[in-house]
Amino acid sequence: MLNPIDLAFKKAKKENRPALLTYTVAGDSTKNQSLLILNAISKYADILELGVPHNTPVADGSQIQTSAYRAIKNGIKIEDIFWIVKKYKKKKNSKPIILMGYYNMIFQYGEKKFLEKCKKVGVNGLIVVDLPWPENKSFTKKCEKKSIYLVQLLSPTTSKERLNKIIKDSHAMNYFISMLSTTGGKLKVSPKKIMTNYSKIKKINPKKNVVIGFGITEKSIKSLKKADGLVVGSAICKEISVSIQKRQNPVTNVANLVKKLKYKIL
Amino acid sequence: MKLKKKIPVIDQGNKLGFWGGKFGGNFVPETLKKPIEDLENLFNKLKKDKKFIAERDKYFKNWIGTPTRFIKLENLTKYVGGAQIWSKVVSDANGGAHKIYNATVHCLLAKRSGKKIICGDTGAGYAGKMLSMAAKKFGLKCKIFMGAKDIERQQPNVRAMKKNGAEVIPVYSGSQTLVDAVSECMRFWVANCDTTAMCVGSTVGPAVFVRICGWSTSQISRELKVQLIDEFGSIPKKLKLYNCVGGGSSSFGFWNEFMDYDKKQCEFIGVEAGGPAKSKRHAAPLTYGSKIGILHGAAQYVNQNSDGQIEETESISAGLDYPGISPLHCFLKDTKRARYTAVSDEEALKAYKLVTKYEKLRPSLEPSHAFSVAIREAKKMSKNTIVVVNSCGDAYKDKKILKNRLGKKYA
């Protein structure tokens, strides 16, 4: 059986566009609100990444940090995150869910128990920011047994030899980090350069989907539309922060933003 | 889990950088894999390179000033009335603390790798101050990340960093202390690893940083070994080495050369920060049995909640105010080579008062923790027991806190 993630990419390809992946932090700003946001953006996004907030995030820029600290402050616990996924997945035409976080949260929960729970509530993929290859080899196999994709991260600093090895061990989806940056940095490399790097990665195994993330906004998304998929995270987290500041409804504002992003890549 | 003899502890990790199969490692974002591998290759090559070692020793000798003094605390010994109490006055080193060794080595490595900028974290401000000194000495641009709370409480070191031309970047996230400073520094390195070298201020972080720091601070025990033999003719039959432990860089360096001695002869005692007596918060993950978790790229015992969120710490001493602990110390604890305990803020202050009352020595709040336990335990020991406390920092930076807590007389 195909992982719903594969189906999402297939559908986008059929429509001759990249898949749109969104990233929001689970529990931002509350458990219920983050569920409402998922429901609202579901219509426009193809795959939903849900961040597991952690309080020592070594790869996240200020926007996602703000979201994560806000969620933790409002009491989000790992069980609540599973609750959000479970509720969301009950919705008709729900989209694939990828949980993204740091390894300590999984380590404390127990790898096995964590994956069982993921499977039960309907998580389709995982991104573990600080569990790189080859450290993640055994975890990759455990994910496989539960039909959950472990998405490998690839960076501009990843050597050719390493790229080959990582992609060989990877599942059907990989994530290319556009530039040397934490999440949400200003795009400091030209889209052309990013696409050149992307093509090199894509060539290693054209069958595997590669998404691009980090620094993608409403402005830049169109220039990268040749990719299999594009991830927008910090821009969305920022929208939530701004909405809260202006006492507006984050749910409608985020939905509008995602809608706009979608039109840019059609 | 076993400690091997005749192999430096920093080299006892496995292929993936785990000591005892479970402490340390490299839990880092993909972007840092390459710069870390480059640094590993460079360090592994240079630590065997005689020319590089000669260069290091030249700067250690002429610039840092080696050896630092090894002195008997006669009055304190008399007052306590038990074991002989000695001190290795590491705060004699240029800049006033042991952090200078690691900073110097990182700058030498940065020069070799062709990097023009070096970034680092700091808690008490010593790691930052020393890095700013070394960066200036070696012509590197320097960026220091420091928690906003620590900037407030360790002003003298902040001024020193700025004077040396470093940019001090306040960190406002989380608890605004060392833990957040390290996170922010790592984030900066993620975004700038092509032009910038990173110096982690203690024996923490991804495995290579643990190794470089331990290799650098081991200068302390190399000197002490010679000084002990000079003084006593041989390594004393009963030797007790007391050291405070935050991240664990000074204690590891203080013990390293004595690792292969039987612990009945050379005992290591690590003293963690227990925090305010009335507070539940502490910075003593080894003493209070914290669970293994991942912090700043390494598996270690760390204060955390059941979800795996890192818990806030509390200690009067900014240099010990860290929720985790070096993988090297986790390894030494589980192999039972070292013994760990903690004292409260109040006990550390009491020890500071005693030491300064009887001796011409002003240990900072960090080594005051070690003095507290050394004084307490020395009472019950025989006269032929040699207690050595590493006075690894000077109290000048703690002026404001000492004045507030003990009155003007002690500031």
Interface residues (C-beta under 8 A of the other chain):
Chain A: H54 N55 T56 P57 V58 A59 D60 G61 Q65 Y69 I72 K77 I78 Y102 Y103 N104 M105 I106 F107 Q108 Y109 V129 D130 L131 P132 W133 P134 E135 Q152 L153 L154 S155 P156 T157 T158 S159 R162 I177 L180 S181 T182 G185
Chain B: L16 G25 N26 F27 V28 P29 E30 T31 L32 K33 K34 P35 S173 G174 V179 D180 S183 M186 R187 V190 A191 N192 C193 D194 K291 G293 I294 L295 H296 G297 Q304 S306 D307 G308 Q309 I310
